[in-house]
Amino acid sequence: MATGKENGKGGPAKTSAGGQAPAKRGFAAMDQNQQREIASKGGQAAHQKGTAHEFDSEEARRAGQKGGEAVSRNRAHMADIGRKGGESRQSAQRAAAAARNAGNRQGGKEAEGKQKDS
């Protein structure tokens, strides 16, 4: 029977049926650094063997396009993105306008005279 220390969760693991979950074994029982190190060795071996897959630019473009199409089907998500972009642009424009106005106020009449001469 798995205890909290054995499964690494701090308490007994429960399944959806209410019983005990089996203890993690093998790869799943390792910490993330160990898993990453082993996976890295596998990737290096595949590259040395010549069986590793590498995206070319065209394949990467198609994959990105496919992902973009999937995301754009969610209309609420796209509307949210557009709203945030509009708000960001509007706030940036307001900040720039405020900076221009602050510069004009600091210079007083001298600054206005220099602008007319230019």
C-alpha positions as CSV (number, residue, x, y, z in Angstrom):
1,M,0.0,0.0,0.0
2,A,1.4,3.4,-1.0
3,T,2.0,6.0,1.8
4,G,2.3,9.7,1.3
5,K,6.1,9.5,1.3
6,E,6.2,6.8,-1.3
7,N,4.1,8.5,-3.9
8,G,5.7,11.9,-3.4
9,K,2.5,13.8,-2.9
10,G,2.6,14.3,0.9
11,G,-0.6,12.3,1.5
12,P,-2.2,9.2,0.3
13,A,-3.2,9.3,-3.4
14,K,-6.8,8.6,-4.1
15,T,-8.3,7.3,-7.3
16,S,-11.7,8.4,-8.6
17,A,-13.2,5.2,-7.1
18,G,-12.0,6.3,-3.7
19,G,-9.3,3.6,-3.3
20,Q,-5.5,3.9,-3.2
21,A,-3.6,4.8,-6.4
22,P,-0.6,2.6,-7.2
23,A,2.8,4.1,-6.2
24,K,4.7,5.8,-9.0
25,R,7.3,3.5,-10.5
26,G,10.1,3.9,-13.0
27,F,10.3,7.1,-15.1
28,A,7.3,8.6,-13.3
29,A,8.9,8.2,-9.9
30,M,12.0,10.2,-10.9
31,D,12.3,13.9,-10.3
32,Q,12.1,16.2,-13.3
33,N,15.8,16.8,-13.5
34,Q,16.4,13.1,-13.8
35,Q,13.7,12.7,-16.4
36,R,15.1,15.6,-18.4
37,E,18.6,14.2,-18.3
38,I,17.5,10.8,-19.6
39,A,15.3,12.4,-22.3
40,S,18.2,14.5,-23.4
41,K,20.4,11.5,-23.8
42,G,17.7,9.9,-26.0
43,G,17.5,12.9,-28.2
44,Q,21.3,13.1,-28.6
45,A,21.4,9.4,-29.5
46,A,18.7,9.9,-32.1
47,H,20.6,12.8,-33.7
48,Q,23.9,10.8,-33.7
49,K,22.1,7.8,-35.3
50,G,20.4,10.1,-37.9
51,T,16.8,9.2,-37.0
52,A,15.9,12.4,-35.2
53,H,13.3,14.5,-36.9
54,E,14.1,18.1,-37.6
55,F,11.6,20.6,-38.9
56,D,12.5,22.5,-42.0
57,S,11.2,26.0,-42.4
58,E,8.3,24.9,-44.7
59,E,7.2,22.2,-42.3
60,A,7.4,24.6,-39.3
61,R,5.3,27.1,-41.3
62,R,2.6,24.6,-42.0
63,A,2.5,23.5,-38.3
64,G,2.2,27.1,-37.1
65,Q,-0.5,27.7,-39.7
66,K,-2.5,24.7,-38.5
67,G,-2.2,25.8,-34.9
68,G,-3.3,29.3,-35.8
69,E,-6.3,28.0,-37.6
70,A,-7.3,25.9,-34.5
71,V,-7.0,28.9,-32.2
72,S,-8.9,31.2,-34.5
73,R,-11.9,29.0,-34.4
74,N,-12.5,30.1,-30.8
75,R,-14.3,33.4,-31.4
76,A,-14.5,34.4,-27.8
77,H,-10.7,33.9,-27.4
78,M,-10.0,35.9,-30.6
79,A,-12.3,38.7,-29.4
80,D,-10.5,38.8,-26.1
81,I,-7.1,39.1,-27.9
82,G,-8.4,41.9,-30.1
83,R,-9.8,43.8,-27.1
84,K,-6.6,43.6,-25.2
85,G,-4.6,44.7,-28.2
86,G,-6.9,47.7,-28.7
87,E,-6.7,48.7,-25.0
88,S,-2.9,48.4,-25.1
89,R,-2.6,50.5,-28.2
90,Q,-5.0,53.1,-26.8
91,S,-3.2,53.4,-23.5
92,A,0.2,53.7,-25.3
93,Q,-1.3,56.5,-27.5
94,R,-2.6,58.3,-24.4
95,A,0.7,58.0,-22.7
96,A,2.5,59.5,-25.7
97,A,0.1,62.3,-25.9
98,A,0.5,63.0,-22.2
99,A,4.3,63.1,-22.6
100,R,4.0,65.6,-25.5
101,N,1.6,67.8,-23.5
102,A,3.9,67.7,-20.5
103,G,6.8,68.8,-22.6
104,N,4.9,71.7,-23.9
105,R,3.8,72.8,-20.5
106,Q,7.4,72.6,-19.0
107,G,8.9,74.8,-21.7
108,G,6.3,77.5,-21.3
109,K,6.2,80.3,-23.9
110,E,9.9,79.8,-24.9
111,A,9.1,76.3,-26.1
112,E,6.2,77.5,-28.1
113,G,8.3,80.2,-29.7
114,K,11.0,77.7,-30.7
115,Q,8.4,75.4,-32.3
116,K,7.1,78.3,-34.5
117,D,10.6,79.2,-35.6
118,S,11.4,75.6,-36.7
